[in-house]
Amino acid sequence: MSNDYLTIKEIAEIFGVSIQAVYKWIKVKGLECYKVSKHRTRIRPENILKFLKGYSDSEDERKYFRKSIKHYLILKYDNPYKAYGI
């Protein structure tokens, strides 16, 4: 998987949830994140997939989200090779 980090806003966009929901995943449900500064938090795509594995028994659902993250990174960087490792 790529070493790119996603912002809270980007994760909310990918999953169609609010920014507050992503913060809840971090605080209450243990989604691993990295504090870049006092007001900046980043999350690695593989941490999102690991988090989802604990909450979803459906391999199809996890594949769908993996594709969603990959598609987002391709659009973000306009370079399909950058997101190839997902």
CORQUIHU-V168735 format. One record per residue. N is the residue number from 1. SS is DSSP state (H for helix, E for strand, L for the rest). PSI is psi in degrees with one decimal (999 if undefined). NEAR is the number of other ideal C-beta (glycine too) atoms within 8 Angstrom. Layout:
BEGIN
n = [N;N]
ss = [SS;SS]
psi = [PSI;PSI]
near = [NEAR;NEAR]
END
This chain:
BEGIN
n = [1;2;3;4;5;6;7;8;9;10;11;12;13;14;15;16;17;18;19;20;21;22;23;24;25;26;27;28;29;30;31;32;33;34;35;36;37;38;39;40;41;42;43;44;45;46;47;48;49;50;51;52;53;54;55;56;57;58;59;60;61;62;63;64;65;66;67;68;69;70;71;72;73;74;75;76;77;78;79;80;81;82;83;84;85;86]
ss = [L;L;L;L;E;E;E;H;H;H;H;H;H;H;H;L;L;L;H;H;H;H;H;H;H;H;H;L;L;L;L;L;L;E;E;E;E;L;L;E;E;E;E;E;H;H;H;H;H;H;H;H;H;L;L;L;L;L;H;H;H;H;H;H;H;H;H;H;H;H;H;H;H;H;H;H;H;L;L;L;L;L;L;L;L;L]
psi = [150.2;154.0;11.4;145.6;145.8;149.6;167.6;-43.1;-42.5;-41.6;-41.4;-41.4;-44.9;-44.0;-2.4;37.7;173.3;161.4;-38.3;-35.0;-40.5;-41.8;-35.4;-40.2;-38.7;-52.6;-46.2;-38.6;-2.6;23.9;123.1;131.1;171.8;126.5;114.1;-36.6;-174.9;-35.9;13.2;123.6;138.5;152.5;135.2;141.5;-38.6;-27.4;-34.1;-45.4;-38.3;-41.8;-46.6;-34.2;-34.2;-15.6;-1.4;127.6;-7.9;114.5;-34.7;-40.9;-42.7;-38.7;-40.0;-45.9;-34.3;-43.5;-37.8;-42.7;-44.1;-45.6;-42.6;-44.4;-37.4;-44.7;-38.9;-43.6;-7.0;37.9;101.1;-23.3;-26.2;-36.4;7.4;-32.6;-3.3;999]
near = [8;10;5;11;8;13;10;10;7;10;12;13;8;11;9;5;6;6;8;6;9;14;9;9;11;12;6;6;9;7;11;9;9;9;7;6;5;4;3;8;10;10;16;13;13;7;11;14;13;9;13;11;8;6;6;8;2;6;5;6;9;12;8;8;13;10;8;10;15;10;8;12;14;12;7;8;9;5;7;6;5;10;14;7;5;10]
END
